[in-house]
């Protein structure tokens, strides 16, 4: 029986590129995989057929020979078209890598010889003034750094570690059980793909040492509580020359004795004398920028009234604008009065009317009406 065309088996055109071949192959391999069709002998045969087609067309040299001579290119030479030359189990291992290699974060032969360093976290507390102005902070981070004696390789004199003879640099070993291929971390190199035969006397072969690093961190103006700043490559050194991790600075802003923050706005509660609230006047309030601002208090100002100072709040990180500052006044009842002050206040009370205290007069009028309704 004549063999089917490899392009026809994969359902692609002759000019298809590598990505198109791989995409078609993945779909068909998943569809006809024997584990998904345990009672279908035809599925196993189709899976073999698809795998054989992809093995040839994914190899540039084999594909060129196939395009010129067809299946005859491999007849009698132990090539993919012969029963002696096509290794189903080997191809199944390739299927496993192609289907799941990207998902597992690796590719065949993609190891770097070590493990990436761990990411580190550093908690930095700053004042509200520092968040307003921004600053250049220095932090001391205990971490591991690349060993200078072996230049991070873990071998004496900086020599590169040897290729692991057990996994041949792959970091994984496979065991075949029927249709299943069991893959596990290589026990000889612990997944690194390389082994140190002559360990560095300074770091013991790890390629890194414990050390405290002093780093400069720029805190931008306007940062909020909980802001995270990433310093790429400033984390823990990788094992035996592998890439380092990152350092994450987590900011917390200390509470302030005068101001409260809500996003880009600043709030300040200011007590004012009763006379100022009644007669009007001016008060002087501080700002986070270190300046002073005058606020005019109109006559008859009540407690909790807010005055908005536009542009006196926190700077916005993305842009040149600022939030606002809200001044909330609290009318203070006088205490520790002298005899003369008490007499004057009593005289003021005697001369008072509904016009001078409209809110209280209105409230007690409603209370009186409430009591009268209860009697009815």
URUR-V474014 format. One record per residue. N is the residue number from 1. RES is the residue in one letter. PHI is phi in whole degrees, -180 to 180 (none if undefined). PSI is psi in whole degrees, -180 to 180 (NA if undefined). Layout:
n=(N	N)
res=(RES	RES)
phi=(PHI	PHI)
psi=(PSI	PSI)
This chain:
n=(1	2	3	4	5	6	7	8	9	10	11	12	13	14	15	16	17	18	19	20	21	22	23	24	25	26	27	28	29	30	31	32	33	34	35	36	37	38	39	40	41	42	43	44	45	46	47	48	49	50	51	52	53	54	55	56	57	58	59	60	61	62	63	64	65	66	67	68	69	70	71	72	73	74	75	76	77	78	79	80	81	82	83	84	85	86	87	88	89	90	91	92	93	94	95	96	97	98	99	100	101	102	103	104	105	106	107	108	109	110	111	112	113	114	115	116	117	118	119	120	121	122	123	124	125	126	127	128	129	130	131	132	133	134	135	136	137	138	139	140	141	142	143	144	145	146	147	148	149	150	151	152	153	154	155	156	157	158	159	160	161	162	163	164	165	166	167	168	169	170	171	172	173	174	175	176	177	178	179	180	181	182	183	184	185	186	187	188	189	190	191	192	193	194	195	196	197	198	199	200	201	202	203	204	205	206	207	208	209	210	211	212	213	214	215	216	217	218	219	220	221	222	223	224	225	226	227	228	229	230	231	232	233	234	235	236	237	238	239	240	241	242	243	244	245	246	247	248	249	250	251	252	253	254	255	256	257	258	259	260	261	262	263	264	265	266	267	268	269	270	271	272	273	274	275	276	277	278	279	280	281	282	283	284	285	286	287	288	289	290	291	292	293	294	295	296	297	298	299	300	301	302	303	304	305	306	307	308	309	310	311	312	313	314	315	316	317	318	319	320	321	322	323	324	325	326	327	328	329	330	331	332	333	334	335	336	337	338	339	340	341	342	343	344	345	346	347	348	349	350	351	352	353	354	355	356	357	358	359	360	361	362	363	364	365	366	367	368	369	370	371	372	373	374	375	376)
res=(X	X	X	X	X	X	X	X	X	X	X	X	X	X	X	X	X	X	X	X	X	X	X	X	X	X	X	X	X	X	X	X	X	X	X	X	X	X	X	X	X	X	X	X	X	X	X	X	X	X	X	X	X	X	X	X	X	X	X	X	X	X	X	X	X	X	X	X	X	X	X	X	X	X	X	X	X	X	X	X	X	X	X	X	X	X	X	X	X	X	X	X	X	X	X	X	X	X	X	X	X	X	X	X	X	X	X	X	X	X	X	X	X	X	X	X	X	X	X	X	X	X	X	X	X	X	X	X	X	X	X	X	X	X	X	X	X	X	X	X	X	X	X	X	X	X	X	X	X	X	X	X	X	X	X	X	X	X	X	X	X	X	X	X	X	X	X	X	X	X	X	X	X	X	X	X	X	X	X	X	X	X	X	X	X	X	X	X	X	X	X	X	X	X	X	X	X	X	X	X	X	X	X	X	X	X	X	X	X	X	X	X	X	X	X	X	X	X	X	X	X	X	X	X	X	X	X	X	X	X	X	X	X	X	X	X	X	X	X	X	X	X	X	X	X	X	X	X	X	X	X	X	X	X	X	X	X	X	X	X	X	X	X	X	X	X	X	X	X	X	X	X	X	X	X	X	X	X	X	X	X	X	X	X	X	X	X	X	X	X	X	X	X	X	X	X	X	X	X	X	X	X	X	X	X	X	X	X	X	X	X	X	X	X	X	X	X	X	X	X	X	X	X	X	X	X	X	X	X	X	X	X	X	X	X	X	X	X	X	X	X	X	X	X	X	X	X	X	X	X	X	X	X	X	X	X	X	X	X	X	X	X	X	X	X	X	X	X	X	X	X	X	X	X	X	X)
phi=(none	-67	-77	-75	-65	-62	-64	-68	-62	-83	72	-125	-85	-65	-91	-63	-86	-62	-66	-67	-62	-66	-62	-65	-62	-61	-61	-71	-65	-67	-67	-103	-60	-57	-67	-86	-133	-63	-107	-118	-67	-66	-64	-63	-65	-66	-63	-63	-65	-64	-64	-64	-62	-70	-60	-79	-74	-83	-101	-57	-67	-65	-67	-62	-65	-67	-63	-85	-119	67	-67	-64	-64	-117	-75	78	-115	72	-83	-61	-79	-100	-67	-78	-92	-93	-94	-62	-66	-64	-67	-62	-63	-64	-60	-58	-65	-66	-78	-121	-62	-66	-64	-80	80	-149	-131	-68	72	-96	-78	-102	99	-169	-107	-59	-67	-75	-76	-120	-121	-132	-93	-122	-102	-130	-85	-65	-64	-68	-67	-72	-92	81	-163	-108	-104	-109	-123	-108	-119	-74	-154	-109	-123	-63	-70	-71	-63	-112	56	83	-82	89	-106	-56	76	83	-67	-74	-59	-81	-65	-66	-77	-77	-107	57	91	-79	80	-132	-125	-119	-129	-94	-134	63	-82	-94	-114	-94	-114	-143	-64	-62	-73	-79	-112	57	89	-76	86	-138	-128	-95	-90	-129	-62	-67	-74	-80	-108	72	99	-81	83	-150	-132	-79	-159	-96	-105	-106	-122	-100	-121	-89	-96	-71	-65	97	-61	-107	-62	93	-61	-113	-114	-101	-109	-65	77	-103	-86	-70	-64	-72	-77	54	87	-69	-60	-77	-82	-110	-110	-112	-97	-102	-96	-127	-107	-68	-69	-108	-78	-118	-114	-122	-113	-138	66	-93	-98	-117	-119	-138	-96	-120	-79	-128	-62	-59	-65	-65	-65	-78	-95	91	163	-131	-128	-114	-121	-84	-124	-65	-76	93	-97	-118	-131	-88	-121	-85	-102	-68	-61	85	-66	-100	-60	75	-68	-111	-115	-96	-108	-66	76	-101	-92	-76	-72	-86	-64	-108	135	-105	-82	-123	-77	-110	-114	-108	-98	-106	-91	-127	-73	-91	-77	-66	-128	55	-75	-79	-60	-65	-65	-63	-64	-66	-68	-67	-64	-64	-65	-65	-90	-70	-150	-64	-73	-82	-133	-65	-68	-67	-62	-65	-64	-71	-65	-66	-64	-61	-64	-64	-65	-65	-65	-69	-72	-70)
psi=(129	141	146	153	136	-40	-38	-38	-43	-12	36	165	163	-27	11	144	180	-39	-39	-40	-46	-41	-45	-42	-44	-46	-46	-37	-41	-38	-42	11	133	-33	-26	-16	65	-26	15	102	-31	-32	-42	-41	-42	-37	-42	-42	-45	-44	-41	-43	-44	-36	-36	-50	-20	-10	119	-44	-46	-37	-40	-44	-40	-41	-31	-43	-4	-149	-20	-20	-22	2	132	0	12	24	-169	-25	-11	153	-27	-30	-18	112	102	-43	-39	-42	-36	-36	-39	-39	-45	-46	-45	-39	-35	-5	-45	-39	-37	0	27	164	169	129	19	11	149	-4	4	-178	138	143	157	149	149	154	137	126	123	124	131	163	166	-35	-40	-36	-32	-43	-24	160	166	108	149	131	146	119	115	123	-175	138	162	137	126	-33	-39	8	33	-1	-24	-8	146	136	4	13	148	140	153	152	133	126	-19	-47	-2	37	-5	-23	-5	151	149	148	130	128	95	-126	-9	139	116	123	134	165	137	126	-19	-43	1	36	-4	-26	-14	156	147	116	-25	83	146	135	-20	-46	-1	16	-4	-22	8	158	154	131	154	127	141	119	149	127	127	119	111	149	137	3	150	164	131	0	139	128	127	127	101	134	7	13	-153	140	146	159	122	53	0	161	147	163	-172	159	130	122	118	122	138	140	127	150	150	149	-16	-36	150	146	141	95	-122	-3	148	137	139	126	120	120	139	148	150	-39	-40	-41	-37	-43	-18	165	-161	148	157	124	149	161	163	-23	-3	2	175	144	136	136	126	126	112	152	138	16	134	162	147	3	140	139	129	126	100	133	10	10	-154	147	147	134	-34	84	178	4	163	156	-168	164	128	120	117	118	147	114	120	129	128	144	169	48	146	169	-41	-43	-39	-42	-41	-41	-36	-39	-39	-40	-40	-31	-1	162	-179	-25	-32	-26	68	-35	-48	-40	-42	-40	-49	-24	-42	-36	-43	-43	-36	-44	-40	-37	-32	-31	-29	NA)
